[in-house]
Amino acid sequence: MALSPSLQAGSQFGLSKFSHDSRYLFSCCGAVIKVFNTSNGECVHNLQGHTKQVTGVSLNPSNVLQVISCGTEGLLIYWDYLDGVILKKYDLHLPLFGILAINAERKNILMLAQLSEHKKAFAVMLWKKKKTSDGFDQPKTLIDNCDSDPNLVSYGCMKECVAAGLKHKLAIHSMKTGKTK
């Protein structure tokens, strides 16, 4: 059976991810995340909560029924995608350009952020969940002055290093030592 997702003319089919069981497809379309049923192609939810471009969507490793999204307005949103509702919303005060990795054990998120709206300066940054209250601590910049494309950033399989490219240079940050080369 051929799938024919229900997108309106002119809508963009952007960054996409499948659910843990591949029954749903999440697609960033402007300020909305469309949730498609993969068995029939039907759009079952439009996740609306961002006010600007959604630039990242990732599965929540702590809960298979949730996705996490980020956008250029600086919002990080936790969603229940089956009910189509926002569970938590955080304003991280920086334009976000991609969720690179989520470490459930350490309760942190690695994201690509724009450091200044006036300059095209981007950084790989680490946000840690606060221990005493809901929210995130101030982010730690791991690699600054990198490209805005999240495809040019890689997180090591052992979660020990992160690498990012800019033009003809490569920066590698060690999570163990905290140093960048």
RODO-2510 file (C-alpha; in nm, 4 decimals, decimal comma):
residues 181
     n   res          X          Y          Z
     1     m     0,0000     0,0000     0,0000
     2     a     0,1397     0,3408    -0,1008
     3     l     0,1345     0,6174     0,1588
     4     s     0,0235     0,9652     0,0628
     5     p     0,0796     1,2055     0,3547
     6     s    -0,1767     1,4845     0,3712
     7     l     0,0230     1,8059     0,3214
     8     q    -0,1322     2,1217     0,1825
     9     a     0,0127     2,2872    -0,1265
    10     g     0,3099     2,5037    -0,0384
    11     s     0,3813     2,3409     0,2970
    12     q     0,7367     2,2263     0,3536
    13     f     0,8200     1,8704     0,4462
    14     g     1,1247     1,9184     0,6645
    15     l     1,3268     1,7356     0,9252
    16     s     1,1602     1,4048     1,0109
    17     k     1,1881     1,1277     1,2693
    18     f     1,0057     0,7999     1,3212
    19     s     0,8603     0,6937     1,6569
    20     h     1,0302     0,4113     1,8503
    21     d     0,7935     0,1555     1,6948
    22     s     0,7840     0,3256     1,3481
    23     r     0,4060     0,3652     1,3722
    24     y     0,4342     0,7464     1,3562
    25     l     0,6400     0,9945     1,1573
    26     f     0,7137     1,3408     1,3014
    27     s     0,7828     1,6106     1,0441
    28     c     0,8836     1,9716     1,1136
    29     c     0,6737     2,2004     0,8918
    30     g     0,7353     2,5670     0,9721
    31     a     0,6246     2,6324     1,3310
    32     v     0,4321     2,3023     1,3477
    33     i     0,5271     1,9369     1,3935
    34     k     0,2991     1,7103     1,1930
    35     v     0,2401     1,3604     1,3319
    36     f     0,1608     1,1077     1,0589
    37     n     0,0242     0,7569     1,1047
    38     t     0,2598     0,5463     0,8904
    39     s     0,0032     0,2731     0,8235
    40     n    -0,2334     0,5020     0,6308
    41     g    -0,0448     0,8338     0,5823
    42     e    -0,3042     1,0321     0,7785
    43     c    -0,1917     1,3393     0,9725
    44     v    -0,3232     1,2601     1,3214
    45     h    -0,1932     1,5709     1,5023
    46     n    -0,0449     1,9124     1,4373
    47     l     0,1749     1,9862     1,7384
    48     q     0,1478     2,3646     1,7789
    49     g     0,3458     2,5507     2,0434
    50     h     0,6383     2,7082     1,8638
    51     t     0,6091     3,0656     1,7385
    52     k     0,8930     3,0413     1,4861
    53     q     1,0597     2,7707     1,2754
    54     v     1,0876     2,4252     1,4378
    55     t     1,4481     2,3187     1,3825
    56     g     1,4675     1,9904     1,5688
    57     v     1,2580     1,6987     1,6860
    58     s     1,3894     1,4034     1,8835
    59     l     1,2509     1,1023     2,0633
    60     n     1,2576     1,1280     2,4413
    61     p     1,4788     0,8383     2,5587
    62     s     1,3082     0,8477     2,9003
    63     n     0,9549     0,8024     2,7619
    64     v     0,8683     0,6298     2,4316
    65     l     0,5391     0,8229     2,4077
    66     q     0,7089     1,1638     2,4005
    67     v     0,9055     1,3765     2,1569
    68     i     1,1107     1,6865     2,2301
    69     s     1,1308     1,9780     1,9871
    70     c     1,3293     2,3000     1,9592
    71     g     1,2862     2,6160     1,7542
    72     t     1,4483     2,9397     1,6520
    73     e     1,2499     3,1334     1,9156
    74     g     1,4469     2,9439     2,1840
    75     l     1,1735     2,7089     2,3027
    76     l     1,2355     2,3477     2,4022
    77     i     0,9029     2,1616     2,4210
    78     y     0,8204     1,8157     2,5560
    79     w     0,5151     1,6628     2,3816
    80     d     0,2783     1,3716     2,4328
    81     y     0,2421     1,2918     2,0636
    82     l    -0,0465     1,0439     2,1022
    83     d    -0,2680     1,3086     2,2665
    84     g    -0,1088     1,5988     2,0774
    85     v    -0,0458     1,8070     2,3902
    86     i     0,2414     2,0036     2,5408
    87     l     0,3751     1,8504     2,8622
    88     k     0,6493     2,1037     2,9406
    89     k     0,7822     2,4149     2,7715
    90     y     1,1166     2,5820     2,8458
    91     d     1,2480     2,9119     2,7086
    92     l     1,6252     2,8712     2,6757
    93     h     1,6712     3,2315     2,5520
    94     l     1,8807     3,1423     2,2457
    95     p     1,7727     3,0522     1,8918
    96     l     1,8027     2,6721     1,8702
    97     f     1,9011     2,4960     1,5481
    98     g     1,8888     2,1289     1,6359
    99     i     1,8766     1,8677     1,9091
   100     l     2,2022     1,6777     1,8709
   101     a     2,1776     1,4271     2,1572
   102     i     1,9825     1,3571     2,4736
   103     n     2,1503     1,1779     2,7620
   104     a     1,8750     1,0429     2,9889
   105     e     2,1158     0,9152     3,2578
   106     r     2,2956     1,2483     3,2971
   107     k     1,9759     1,4479     3,2334
   108     n     2,1257     1,6760     2,9741
   109     i     2,0610     1,7835     2,6158
   110     l     2,3193     1,8744     2,3544
   111     m     2,1912     2,1350     2,1070
   112     l     2,3110     2,3675     1,8354
   113     a     2,2378     2,7316     1,9248
   114     q     2,2901     3,0702     1,7648
   115     l     2,4888     3,2900     2,0017
   116     s     2,3777     3,6226     1,8549
   117     e     2,0912     3,7060     1,6199
   118     h     2,3007     3,9840     1,4652
   119     k     2,5991     3,7598     1,3939
   120     k     2,5896     3,4170     1,2387
   121     a     2,7838     3,2689     1,5307
   122     f     2,6755     2,9175     1,6306
   123     a     2,7841     2,6882     1,9126
   124     v     2,7372     2,3332     2,0340
   125     m     2,5944     2,3788     2,3824
   126     l     2,5059     2,1503     2,6718
   127     w     2,1987     2,2110     2,8891
   128     k     2,1674     2,0192     3,2180
   129     k     1,8396     1,9717     3,4032
   130     k     1,8333     2,1482     3,7399
   131     k     1,8615     1,9147     4,0371
   132     t     1,6468     2,1159     4,2755
   133     s     1,3710     2,2538     4,0509
   134     d     1,2129     2,2188     3,7089
   135     g     1,4117     2,3747     3,4256
   136     f     1,7686     2,3885     3,3017
   137     d     2,0923     2,5355     3,4343
   138     q     2,2841     2,7919     3,2319
   139     p     2,4195     2,6226     2,9181
   140     k     2,7828     2,5292     2,8783
   141     t     2,9446     2,6054     2,5429
   142     l     3,1388     2,3007     2,4250
   143     i     3,2367     2,4168     2,0758
   144     d     3,1897     2,7727     1,9587
   145     n     3,2168     2,9239     1,6140
   146     c     3,0764     2,6216     1,4319
   147     d     2,8485     2,5828     1,1302
   148     s     2,4700     2,6188     1,1621
   149     d     2,4090     2,2787     1,0002
   150     p     2,3410     2,0104     1,2659
   151     n     2,4519     1,7473     1,0125
   152     l     2,8082     1,8772     1,0583
   153     v     2,8047     1,7814     1,4279
   154     s     2,8602     1,4291     1,5554
   155     y     2,8299     1,2883     1,9069
   156     g     3,0543     0,9909     1,9885
   157     c     2,8875     0,6539     2,0403
   158     m     3,0397     0,6219     2,3874
   159     k     2,9223     0,9779     2,4678
   160     e     3,2824     1,0770     2,5320
   161     c     3,3312     1,3368     2,2601
   162     v     3,1516     1,5691     2,0211
   163     a     3,2901     1,6979     1,6912
   164     a     3,1773     1,9964     1,4829
   165     g     3,2933     2,1392     1,1543
   166     l     3,3261     2,4910     1,0183
   167     k     3,4426     2,5317     0,6601
   168     h     3,7735     2,3385     0,6470
   169     k     3,8276     2,2993     1,0230
   170     l     3,7178     2,0367     1,2726
   171     a     3,6815     2,0907     1,6481
   172     i     3,6602     1,7962     1,8888
   173     h     3,5438     1,8372     2,2490
   174     s     3,6231     1,5718     2,5096
   175     m     3,3382     1,5231     2,7573
   176     k     3,5845     1,3621     3,0025
   177     t     3,8487     1,6353     3,0104
   178     g     3,6303     1,9313     2,9085
   179     k     3,8900     2,0411     2,6528
   180     t     3,8357     2,1301     2,2869
   181     k     4,0994     2,0791     2,0164
***
